[in-house]
């Protein structure tokens, strides 16, 4: 057996000849994958530096990993597993160019090329949401560099400038420093890799022709000064864009519903629950038709792949335990920009119209009854409640117009009194942004942090934050639960509903909307994202959870928690992206439930 010494960090260890090593033990060298023709198959010949010029040399790549991301989804870790990149210990030094978010100068191609050829190219793998708490001082390097303006193409940060993944950062550095072939070879390992080059082709070509950092920054400035349509960035729509279109469609449709229809208390104009036999198998569906369910064979194939690769028990418990942290990170990263304001609420839930109806329109109440009270559970940054309050306040003059100034003041009081409008969320960051938006909009409401999955938590927190002595804890007229129950651990859903019941008055109503079974969002989840074999609960890449409800399942949850289902129906939407030739079927479940009187029981 022939022995040779190879470097493994700072340690040197003997290793058997790769020719005599069993195939199952062979680990490919970076050169074997990136440049398979650079040496013969017998393992005895290699290409010397004298036989290849600098343009054919492969750059050594490496990364430090602070383990702040899921290693199964980390692009840098994938390159390490494939032998394309070396993993550095946190206390291990690196003499080449290091792409780090804490660097103070941008790449300088003329000087950094030589540094890269001699010492390699490295990146720092950390979470963008945790930059302020990451111990960058542990890392030992001298040549820290920043990348210029580039747009991410990875699924997590798609379309966002500067926030590149490890693979994108390495590829960008290689491309700018005259190694485009190696950059493309790295990106070929990812399904989205080619999109990064496509999105940034014009920029990468311009940067690669620069000599100094000043020229590179000038090229960046020239690009940024151009109007967006002239920048030359290819911007194929992501699924997030498609869902944003859905929101706009719903808002447009909501605007088309006349105020007269709403005033008459008509039922929501949604598509009712249809069985498969009721749906016409049309090749292309009009926006007014009900989208058909995906092919059964295709559906079973997708779901079986999800079930066959469940999230392990350790990570499942971690996701549930860190739910609040994950939502804090979500709002730190996305701010108020991710979700659009929902202006369809009074169309879908006629109960909300009682908030603006004058006392003479609500015969169940005396003329000067106490203001209606409402709580939004899972308020986020206020995309549901704040637009609702703004719309109601803006319509107060019309709906309450009268020569009687007392009645007019009473109507405004029903809408804006702080003692009757509440909101809560598990994320401290979200509540802070909610309060900031409410203050800037001049809206008076009370928001607080609450983990709705903890038994008794909502009642306790609401008691602490109620500002009126006339209110008891179980005094709310309405509670909204909009795309919130799906974000909980399935085992905590009944607890959440019981918490809501505890703060509703007898006959008070819960307004519910969430994802329905076999929604397109469910079918997009891949391997290693499903939490349970029996229940359709999933984890997104950012650690937040998602669930997809069946009608009978939701009705059973309501009954177990002490609610009577007033109505419950599927809502189907059909969204088409013409430019990408992509048509998706959205399924939502919408319901209204009423708190039962204590001695009232559901019929068998």
C-alpha positions as CSV (number, residue, x, y, z in Angstrom):
1,X,0.0,0.0,0.0
2,X,1.3,3.4,-1.0
3,X,1.0,6.2,1.6
4,X,0.7,9.9,0.9
5,X,0.1,12.8,3.2
6,X,-2.8,15.1,2.7
7,X,-3.7,18.3,4.6
8,X,-6.8,18.2,6.8
9,X,-6.8,21.6,8.4
10,X,-3.6,21.8,10.4
11,X,-3.3,18.1,10.9
12,X,-1.5,15.7,8.6
13,X,-2.6,12.2,8.5
14,X,-1.5,9.2,6.3
15,X,-4.0,8.1,3.7
16,X,-4.2,5.1,1.4
17,X,-3.8,5.6,-2.3
18,X,-7.2,6.5,-3.7
19,X,-6.6,3.9,-6.4
20,X,-6.5,1.1,-3.8
21,X,-9.3,2.5,-1.6
22,X,-12.7,0.8,-1.7
23,X,-15.1,2.8,-3.8
24,X,-17.5,3.4,-0.9
25,X,-14.7,5.2,1.0
26,X,-13.5,7.5,-1.7
27,X,-14.2,11.1,-1.1
28,X,-13.8,13.2,-4.2
29,X,-11.3,16.0,-4.2
30,X,-12.5,19.5,-5.3
31,X,-10.5,19.1,-8.5
32,X,-12.1,15.7,-9.3
33,X,-15.6,17.3,-9.4
34,X,-14.8,20.7,-10.9
35,X,-12.2,19.5,-13.5
36,X,-12.5,15.8,-14.0
37,X,-10.4,15.8,-17.1
38,X,-7.4,17.4,-15.4
39,X,-5.9,14.0,-14.5
40,X,-6.1,10.5,-15.7
41,X,-8.3,7.8,-14.2
42,X,-5.4,5.7,-12.8
43,X,-4.8,8.1,-10.0
44,X,-1.0,8.2,-10.6
45,X,-0.8,11.3,-12.8
46,X,-1.6,14.8,-11.9
47,X,-1.4,18.2,-13.6
48,X,1.6,20.2,-12.4
49,X,1.5,23.9,-12.0
50,X,4.0,24.2,-14.9
51,X,1.7,22.4,-17.2
52,X,-1.3,24.7,-16.7
53,X,-1.4,28.5,-16.8
54,X,-3.1,30.6,-14.3
55,X,-6.3,30.7,-16.3
56,X,-6.8,27.0,-15.7
57,X,-6.1,26.9,-12.0
58,X,-8.9,26.0,-9.7
59,X,-9.4,28.3,-6.7
60,X,-9.6,26.7,-3.3
61,X,-12.8,27.7,-1.6
62,X,-13.7,27.5,2.1
63,X,-16.2,28.7,4.7
64,X,-16.7,29.2,8.4
65,X,-20.0,28.0,9.7
66,X,-21.6,29.6,12.8
67,X,-24.3,26.9,12.7
68,X,-27.2,29.4,12.7
69,X,-28.9,27.9,9.7
70,X,-30.4,24.4,9.1
71,X,-27.4,22.4,7.8
72,X,-29.7,20.4,5.5
73,X,-30.8,23.5,3.6
74,X,-27.5,25.5,3.9
75,X,-25.9,26.0,0.4
76,X,-22.4,26.2,1.9
77,X,-22.8,22.9,3.8
78,X,-24.0,21.3,0.6
79,X,-20.8,22.3,-1.1
80,X,-18.8,20.9,1.8
81,X,-20.6,17.6,1.6
82,X,-19.9,17.4,-2.1
83,X,-16.2,18.1,-1.6
84,X,-16.3,21.5,-3.4
85,X,-15.6,23.6,-0.4
86,X,-13.5,23.1,2.7
87,X,-15.1,23.7,6.2
88,X,-12.9,25.8,8.5
89,X,-12.8,25.6,12.2
90,X,-13.8,28.9,13.9
91,X,-10.3,29.3,15.3
92,X,-8.6,28.4,12.0
93,X,-6.9,31.2,10.0
94,X,-7.4,31.8,6.3
95,X,-4.9,33.7,4.1
96,X,-6.9,34.4,1.0
97,X,-9.9,36.7,0.3
98,X,-12.7,36.5,2.8
99,X,-16.2,37.7,1.8
100,X,-17.7,38.9,5.2
101,X,-20.6,41.1,6.0
102,X,-18.4,43.0,8.5
103,X,-15.7,43.9,6.0
104,X,-15.1,47.6,5.3
105,X,-13.9,47.6,1.7
106,X,-15.3,46.2,-1.5
107,X,-13.5,43.8,-3.8
108,X,-10.6,45.2,-5.7
109,X,-10.2,42.9,-8.7
110,X,-6.6,43.8,-9.7
111,X,-5.1,43.0,-6.3
112,X,-7.6,40.5,-5.0
113,X,-7.2,38.2,-8.0
114,X,-3.6,37.4,-6.9
115,X,-4.7,37.0,-3.3
116,X,-7.4,34.6,-4.3
117,X,-5.1,32.6,-6.6
118,X,-2.5,32.2,-3.8
119,X,-4.8,31.8,-0.8
120,X,-8.2,30.9,-2.0
121,X,-11.7,32.4,-1.4
122,X,-13.8,32.0,1.7
123,X,-17.2,33.1,3.0
124,X,-18.8,33.3,6.5
125,X,-22.0,31.3,6.9
126,X,-24.3,33.1,9.4
127,X,-27.9,34.2,9.6
128,X,-28.7,37.6,8.3
129,X,-31.1,38.0,11.2
130,X,-28.3,37.5,13.8
131,X,-25.5,39.7,12.4
132,X,-25.4,41.8,15.5
133,X,-24.9,38.9,17.9
134,X,-22.5,36.8,15.7
135,X,-18.9,36.5,17.1
136,X,-17.0,37.6,14.0
137,X,-14.0,38.5,16.1
138,X,-13.2,34.8,16.5
139,X,-12.3,34.5,12.8
140,X,-8.7,35.0,11.8
141,X,-8.2,36.7,8.4
142,X,-6.6,39.8,7.0
143,X,-8.3,40.4,3.6
144,X,-12.0,40.9,4.3
145,X,-14.1,42.1,1.4
146,X,-17.6,43.1,0.6
147,X,-19.5,42.2,-2.6
148,X,-21.1,44.9,-4.6
149,X,-24.8,45.2,-5.4
150,X,-26.2,41.8,-6.5
151,X,-29.6,40.2,-6.2
152,X,-30.2,36.9,-4.5
153,X,-31.8,34.0,-6.4
154,X,-32.1,31.5,-3.6
155,X,-35.6,30.6,-2.5
156,X,-35.2,32.2,1.0
157,X,-34.0,35.6,-0.1
158,X,-35.2,35.7,-3.7
159,X,-35.0,39.2,-5.2
160,X,-33.4,40.8,-2.2
161,X,-30.2,42.8,-2.8
162,X,-26.9,42.0,-1.0
163,X,-28.4,39.1,1.1
164,X,-26.7,36.2,-0.8
165,X,-26.4,32.6,0.2
166,X,-22.9,31.1,0.7
167,X,-23.0,29.5,-2.7
168,X,-24.1,32.7,-4.4
169,X,-21.4,34.7,-2.6
170,X,-18.6,32.3,-3.6
171,X,-19.9,32.2,-7.2
172,X,-20.1,36.0,-7.3
173,X,-16.5,36.4,-6.0
174,X,-15.2,33.8,-8.5
175,X,-17.0,35.5,-11.4
176,X,-15.9,39.0,-10.6
177,X,-12.3,37.8,-10.0
178,X,-12.1,36.1,-13.4
179,X,-13.2,32.6,-12.7
180,X,-16.7,32.5,-14.3
181,X,-16.5,28.8,-15.3
182,X,-15.8,27.7,-11.7
183,X,-18.6,30.0,-10.5
184,X,-21.1,28.3,-12.8
185,X,-19.9,24.9,-11.8
186,X,-20.6,25.7,-8.2
187,X,-24.1,27.0,-9.0
188,X,-24.9,24.0,-11.2
189,X,-25.4,22.0,-7.9
190,X,-28.5,23.9,-7.1
191,X,-31.8,24.0,-8.9
192,X,-32.0,27.7,-8.6
193,X,-28.3,28.3,-9.4
194,X,-28.7,29.3,-13.0
195,X,-31.2,32.0,-12.0
196,X,-28.5,33.8,-10.0
197,X,-26.3,34.3,-13.1
198,X,-29.4,35.2,-15.2
199,X,-30.6,37.8,-12.7
200,X,-27.2,39.5,-12.4
201,X,-25.6,38.8,-15.8
202,X,-25.2,42.5,-16.7
203,X,-23.8,43.4,-13.3
204,X,-21.4,40.5,-13.1
205,X,-20.0,41.3,-16.5
206,X,-19.5,44.9,-15.6
207,X,-17.8,44.2,-12.3
208,X,-15.5,41.6,-13.8
209,X,-14.1,44.2,-16.2
210,X,-13.2,46.6,-13.4
211,X,-9.6,46.8,-12.0
212,X,-10.0,48.7,-8.7
213,X,-12.6,49.0,-6.0
214,X,-13.2,52.5,-7.1
215,X,-14.1,51.4,-10.6
216,X,-16.3,48.7,-9.2
217,X,-18.2,51.1,-7.0
218,X,-18.6,53.5,-10.0
219,X,-20.1,50.6,-12.0
220,X,-22.5,49.9,-9.1
221,X,-23.5,53.6,-8.9
222,X,-24.1,53.8,-12.6
223,X,-26.4,50.8,-12.4
224,X,-28.3,52.1,-9.3
225,X,-28.8,55.5,-11.0
226,X,-30.8,53.8,-13.9
227,X,-34.6,53.6,-13.7
228,X,-35.7,50.1,-12.7
229,X,-37.0,49.1,-16.1
230,X,-33.7,50.0,-17.7
231,X,-31.5,48.1,-15.2
232,X,-31.5,44.9,-17.3
233,X,-32.3,42.6,-14.3
234,X,-34.3,39.6,-15.3
235,X,-37.0,39.3,-12.7
236,X,-39.0,36.1,-13.0
237,X,-41.8,36.0,-10.5
238,X,-41.5,33.9,-7.4
239,X,-44.3,32.2,-5.6
240,X,-44.3,35.1,-3.1
241,X,-45.1,37.4,-6.1
242,X,-47.9,35.1,-7.1
243,X,-49.5,35.2,-3.7
244,X,-49.1,39.0,-3.7
245,X,-51.2,39.0,-6.9
246,X,-53.8,36.9,-5.1
247,X,-54.1,39.5,-2.4
248,X,-54.5,42.2,-5.1
249,X,-57.1,40.1,-6.9
250,X,-59.1,39.7,-3.6
251,X,-58.9,43.5,-2.9
252,X,-60.1,44.3,-6.4
253,X,-63.0,41.9,-6.1
254,X,-63.8,43.3,-2.7
255,X,-63.9,46.8,-4.2
256,X,-66.4,45.6,-6.8
257,X,-68.9,44.6,-4.1
258,X,-71.3,47.5,-3.6
259,X,-71.9,49.0,-0.2
260,X,-75.6,48.3,-0.7
261,X,-75.0,44.6,-0.9
262,X,-72.9,44.8,2.3
263,X,-75.5,46.9,4.1
264,X,-78.2,44.3,3.3
265,X,-76.1,41.7,5.1
266,X,-75.6,39.3,2.1
267,X,-73.6,36.2,2.6
268,X,-69.9,36.4,1.5
269,X,-69.5,36.0,-2.3
270,X,-67.2,33.0,-2.1
271,X,-67.0,29.8,-4.1
272,X,-68.9,27.1,-2.1
273,X,-67.5,23.7,-1.3
274,X,-67.8,21.5,-4.4
275,X,-67.2,17.8,-4.8
276,X,-65.0,16.5,-7.7
277,X,-68.1,15.6,-9.8
278,X,-69.3,19.2,-9.7
279,X,-66.1,20.5,-11.2
280,X,-65.7,20.6,-14.9
281,X,-62.3,19.3,-16.1
282,X,-61.5,22.3,-18.2
283,X,-58.0,22.7,-19.7
284,X,-58.0,26.4,-18.8
285,X,-60.1,27.9,-16.1
286,X,-61.6,31.4,-16.1
287,X,-61.1,33.5,-12.9
288,X,-64.8,32.9,-12.1
289,X,-64.7,29.1,-12.2
290,X,-63.6,26.8,-9.5
291,X,-60.1,25.4,-10.0
292,X,-60.0,21.6,-10.2
293,X,-58.0,19.6,-7.7
294,X,-54.6,18.3,-8.9
295,X,-54.5,14.9,-10.5
296,X,-55.0,12.2,-7.9
297,X,-51.9,10.3,-8.9
298,X,-49.7,13.4,-8.9
299,X,-51.2,14.4,-5.5
300,X,-50.5,11.0,-4.0
301,X,-46.9,11.1,-5.3
302,X,-46.2,14.6,-3.8
303,X,-47.7,13.7,-0.4
304,X,-46.0,10.3,-0.2
305,X,-42.6,12.0,-0.8
306,X,-43.4,14.4,2.1
307,X,-44.5,11.6,4.4
308,X,-41.5,9.4,3.6
309,X,-39.0,12.1,4.8
310,X,-40.4,13.6,8.0
311,X,-38.6,16.1,10.2
312,X,-36.8,14.2,13.0
313,X,-38.1,14.4,16.6
314,X,-35.2,16.6,17.8
315,X,-35.8,19.3,15.2
316,X,-39.6,19.0,15.6
317,X,-39.4,19.8,19.3
318,X,-36.9,22.6,18.6
319,X,-39.3,24.2,16.0
320,X,-42.2,24.1,18.5
321,X,-40.0,25.4,21.4
322,X,-38.6,28.3,19.4
323,X,-41.8,29.4,17.7
324,X,-41.7,32.8,19.2
325,X,-38.0,33.3,18.3
326,X,-38.7,32.2,14.7
327,X,-41.5,34.8,14.3
328,X,-39.3,37.5,15.9
329,X,-36.6,36.7,13.3
330,X,-39.2,36.7,10.6
331,X,-40.4,40.2,11.4
332,X,-36.8,41.4,12.0
333,X,-36.0,40.3,8.5
334,X,-39.2,41.3,6.7
335,X,-40.5,44.2,8.7
336,X,-44.0,45.4,7.6
337,X,-43.3,44.6,3.9
338,X,-44.1,40.8,3.7
339,X,-47.9,40.7,4.1
340,X,-50.3,43.1,2.3
341,X,-53.0,44.9,4.2
342,X,-56.3,43.0,3.9
343,X,-59.2,45.1,2.7
344,X,-61.6,42.2,2.0
345,X,-62.5,41.6,5.6
346,X,-66.0,43.2,5.8
347,X,-67.0,41.5,2.6
348,X,-66.1,38.0,3.9
349,X,-67.2,38.6,7.5
350,X,-70.4,40.5,7.7
351,X,-70.2,40.4,11.5
352,X,-67.5,43.1,11.2
353,X,-70.1,45.5,9.8
354,X,-71.6,45.7,13.3
355,X,-68.6,47.7,14.3
356,X,-69.7,50.6,12.1
357,X,-73.4,50.1,12.2
358,X,-75.3,52.7,14.2
359,X,-77.2,51.6,17.3
360,X,-80.5,51.8,15.4
361,X,-79.2,49.1,13.0
362,X,-78.4,46.7,15.8
363,X,-81.8,45.9,17.3
364,X,-80.3,43.5,19.8
365,X,-78.6,46.4,21.6
366,X,-80.0,49.4,23.3
367,X,-79.4,52.7,21.6
368,X,-76.5,53.7,23.7
369,X,-75.0,50.3,24.5
370,X,-71.4,49.8,25.3
371,X,-69.0,49.8,22.3
372,X,-68.6,46.5,20.5
373,X,-65.3,44.9,21.5
374,X,-62.9,43.0,19.2
375,X,-59.6,41.2,19.6
376,X,-57.3,40.1,16.8
377,X,-55.3,37.0,17.8
378,X,-52.0,36.8,15.9
379,X,-52.1,40.4,14.8
380,X,-48.6,40.4,13.2
381,X,-47.9,44.0,12.1
382,X,-51.6,44.9,11.8
383,X,-52.4,43.9,8.2
384,X,-56.0,42.8,9.3
385,X,-57.1,45.0,12.1
386,X,-55.5,48.4,11.3
387,X,-56.9,48.6,7.7
388,X,-60.3,47.6,9.1
389,X,-60.2,50.3,11.7
390,X,-59.1,52.9,9.2
391,X,-61.9,51.9,6.8
392,X,-64.5,52.1,9.6
393,X,-63.3,55.4,11.0
394,X,-63.2,56.9,7.5
395,X,-66.8,55.8,6.9
396,X,-68.0,56.9,10.3
397,X,-69.1,60.3,9.1
398,X,-71.3,58.8,6.4
399,X,-72.8,55.9,8.4
400,X,-73.4,58.0,11.6
401,X,-74.3,61.3,10.0
402,X,-76.9,63.0,12.0
403,X,-77.8,66.4,13.4
404,X,-77.6,64.7,16.8
405,X,-74.0,65.4,17.8
406,X,-74.3,62.9,20.7
407,X,-75.2,60.0,18.4
408,X,-72.3,61.0,16.1
409,X,-69.9,61.0,19.0
410,X,-71.2,57.7,20.1
411,X,-70.6,56.2,16.7
412,X,-67.0,57.3,16.7
413,X,-66.6,56.0,20.2
414,X,-67.7,52.5,19.0
415,X,-64.8,52.5,16.6
416,X,-61.9,54.2,18.3
417,X,-62.2,53.6,22.0
418,X,-59.0,51.9,23.3
419,X,-60.9,49.9,25.8
420,X,-62.7,47.8,23.1
421,X,-60.0,47.2,20.5
422,X,-57.3,44.7,21.3
423,X,-54.6,42.7,19.4
424,X,-52.0,40.2,20.5
425,X,-49.1,38.2,18.9
426,X,-46.4,35.8,20.1
427,X,-43.7,38.1,18.6
428,X,-42.6,41.0,20.6
429,X,-41.1,42.5,17.4
430,X,-44.5,42.3,15.6
431,X,-46.3,43.9,18.5
432,X,-43.8,46.8,18.5
433,X,-44.4,47.4,14.8
434,X,-48.1,47.1,15.2
435,X,-48.1,49.8,17.9
436,X,-45.9,52.0,15.8
437,X,-48.3,51.7,12.8
438,X,-51.3,52.4,15.0
439,X,-49.7,55.5,16.5
440,X,-48.7,56.9,13.1
441,X,-52.3,56.2,11.8
442,X,-53.9,57.9,14.8
443,X,-55.7,54.7,15.8
444,X,-56.3,53.9,19.5
445,X,-56.0,50.2,20.3
446,X,-54.2,48.0,22.8
447,X,-51.7,45.4,21.6
448,X,-49.8,43.0,23.8
449,X,-47.6,39.9,23.6
450,X,-49.3,36.5,24.3
451,X,-48.5,32.9,23.5
452,X,-51.9,31.7,22.6
453,X,-50.8,28.0,22.8
454,X,-50.4,28.3,26.6
455,X,-53.4,27.4,28.7
456,X,-55.0,30.5,30.3
457,X,-52.4,32.9,28.8
458,X,-54.9,35.0,26.8
459,X,-57.3,35.5,29.7
460,X,-54.5,36.6,32.0
461,X,-52.9,39.0,29.5
462,X,-56.2,40.5,28.4
463,X,-57.1,41.2,32.1
464,X,-53.7,43.0,32.6
465,X,-54.2,45.2,29.5
466,X,-57.9,46.0,29.8
467,X,-58.2,49.8,30.5
468,X,-61.9,50.0,31.2
469,X,-63.5,49.0,34.6
470,X,-66.7,48.3,32.7
471,X,-65.2,45.3,30.9
472,X,-64.9,41.9,32.3
473,X,-62.4,39.4,30.9
474,X,-65.1,37.3,29.2
475,X,-66.7,40.3,27.5
476,X,-65.5,40.4,23.9
477,X,-68.0,40.4,21.1
478,X,-65.7,39.3,18.3
479,X,-62.3,37.6,18.0
480,X,-60.5,37.1,14.7
481,X,-58.2,34.2,13.9
482,X,-56.8,34.9,10.4
483,X,-54.0,32.6,9.2
484,X,-52.9,31.9,12.8
485,X,-54.2,28.5,13.8
486,X,-52.1,26.9,11.0
487,X,-48.9,28.4,12.5
488,X,-49.4,26.4,15.8
489,X,-48.3,23.0,16.8
490,X,-51.4,20.8,16.0
491,X,-51.4,19.6,19.6
492,X,-52.0,23.1,20.8
493,X,-54.8,24.1,18.5
494,X,-57.6,23.1,20.9
495,X,-55.9,25.1,23.7
496,X,-55.8,28.1,21.5
497,X,-59.5,27.9,20.7
498,X,-60.3,27.3,24.4
499,X,-58.3,30.4,25.3
500,X,-60.3,32.4,22.8
501,X,-63.6,31.0,24.2
502,X,-62.5,32.2,27.7
503,X,-62.5,35.8,26.6
504,X,-65.7,35.8,24.5
505,X,-69.0,36.6,26.0
506,X,-71.8,34.1,25.5
507,X,-72.9,34.4,21.9
508,X,-69.7,36.1,21.0
509,X,-68.2,35.0,17.6
510,X,-64.9,33.8,16.3
511,X,-64.0,34.8,12.7
512,X,-61.7,32.3,11.1
513,X,-59.8,32.0,7.8
514,X,-56.8,29.8,7.1
515,X,-55.3,27.3,4.6
516,X,-57.4,24.5,3.2
517,X,-56.3,20.9,2.5
518,X,-54.4,20.5,-0.8
519,X,-53.8,24.2,-1.2
520,X,-51.0,24.8,-3.7
521,X,-48.8,26.0,-0.8
522,X,-49.0,22.5,0.7
523,X,-47.9,20.9,-2.5
524,X,-44.9,23.1,-2.8
525,X,-43.3,21.6,0.4
526,X,-40.5,19.2,-0.4
527,X,-38.7,16.5,1.5
528,X,-37.8,17.0,5.1
529,X,-40.5,19.6,5.8
530,X,-43.4,17.6,7.2
531,X,-43.7,17.2,11.0
532,X,-46.2,14.4,11.2
533,X,-47.3,11.4,9.2
534,X,-50.9,11.7,10.3
535,X,-51.4,15.4,10.1
536,X,-50.5,17.9,7.3
537,X,-48.3,20.1,9.5
538,X,-45.1,21.6,7.9
539,X,-42.1,23.7,8.7
540,X,-41.0,26.5,6.4
541,X,-37.3,27.3,5.8
542,X,-37.4,30.2,8.3
543,X,-38.7,27.8,11.0
544,X,-42.3,29.0,11.1
545,X,-45.0,26.4,10.8
546,X,-47.9,25.8,8.4
547,X,-51.0,23.6,8.6
548,X,-53.8,22.7,6.1
549,X,-57.3,22.1,7.4
550,X,-60.1,19.9,6.3
551,X,-63.7,21.2,6.9
552,X,-64.7,18.3,9.1
553,X,-61.5,18.6,11.1
554,X,-62.0,22.3,11.9
555,X,-65.6,21.8,12.9
556,X,-64.5,19.0,15.3
557,X,-61.9,21.4,16.8
558,X,-64.6,24.0,17.3
559,X,-66.9,21.5,19.0
560,X,-64.2,20.3,21.3
561,X,-63.3,23.8,22.4
562,X,-66.9,24.7,23.1
563,X,-68.0,26.5,20.0
564,X,-71.0,26.1,17.7
565,X,-70.1,26.3,14.0
566,X,-72.3,29.0,12.4
567,X,-70.8,28.4,8.9
568,X,-67.8,26.8,7.5
569,X,-66.8,26.5,3.8
570,X,-63.9,26.2,1.4
571,X,-62.9,29.2,-0.6
572,X,-61.2,28.5,-3.9
573,X,-59.0,30.9,-5.8
574,X,-57.3,30.5,-9.2
575,X,-54.1,32.5,-9.7
576,X,-52.3,32.6,-13.0
577,X,-48.9,33.9,-13.8
578,X,-49.0,34.5,-17.5
579,X,-45.3,35.4,-18.0
580,X,-44.2,32.2,-16.3
581,X,-47.0,30.1,-17.7
582,X,-47.9,29.0,-14.2
583,X,-51.4,28.4,-12.9
584,X,-52.0,27.6,-9.2
585,X,-55.0,26.5,-7.2
586,X,-55.4,28.2,-3.8
587,X,-57.7,26.6,-1.2
588,X,-58.7,28.4,2.0
589,X,-61.1,27.5,4.8
590,X,-63.4,30.2,6.1
591,X,-65.6,29.9,9.1
592,X,-67.6,31.7,11.8
593,X,-68.1,30.0,15.2
594,X,-70.1,31.1,18.2
595,X,-69.4,30.5,21.9
596,X,-71.9,28.2,23.5
597,X,-73.8,29.0,26.7
598,X,-72.2,26.9,29.5
599,X,-75.2,24.6,29.8
600,X,-75.8,24.3,26.1
601,X,-74.6,21.2,24.4
602,X,-74.0,20.4,20.7
603,X,-76.6,18.1,19.1
604,X,-75.4,14.5,18.7
